[in-house]
């Protein structure tokens, strides 16, 4: 199928005339160069001829492109027209086809939404499992540390009880010996039972009121650490981001942090601090970072 004649045909004729005129001018220039004794310079004929040939060729190319575009448009129109006539002949409604396409698109959108919902639920379940595992690990560590503390306390209690039982047996031997002074015959008083103070002997409320404002950071995710109290009464430092499982750091008992502070204070300030003092901690520490059971301190 060809495009309809019109302005393109006229432009093609003009383009052909330009080409012919340019060729003629170039031929005239060549002939003039062969004639001896020419009285005027006709080199302008060469320039004009070449320009006419170039312009004509450009016009021919443009007309060819326009003709092909017109043919393509006509073919597309005729194809769409034939499809429309065929649909009418077979009783097919274009509106029905549009509704069918819309129905298919809606079905695909619903399937995509279902897949996205399933992926979101799987991700939420994975996060919940990770959070549960992190909490279980934290509880196991706290329980292990509590059992270790209880074992140490039981061993110290047994030692104290053995010393108390040995004291009455040594008393008769002291009485049989020559009495020289009153002080020598006085019975040895049993030492009071010493139990390790939980949380360094500091209440949970004081830990929370004085330690949290310092701004202890989690060395794993960089979040803030909170002072929390366990069911067994052990005060720990726990990252706030473990609540949504975005951080898997393990809680750290404040007693462990206190021991590490004493070591850091003696090394940094050349002191001889024997036990943890809350006032000394608040006065000297500017920031703390906790990760994997290790606390890093920075002075004010």
BELVENLIN-V321414 format. One record per helix or strand. SS is the DSSP state (H for helix, E for strand). FROM is the first residue (numbers start at 1). LEN is the number of residues. If there is no record, write none. Layout:
ss->{SS,SS}
from->{FROM,FROM}
len->{LEN,LEN}
This chain:
ss->{H,H,H,H,H,H,E,E,E,H,E,H,H,E,E}
from->{7,43,94,182,198,204,216,224,235,240,252,254,278,285,294}
len->{28,48,83,4,4,11,3,6,5,5,2,16,7,7,6}
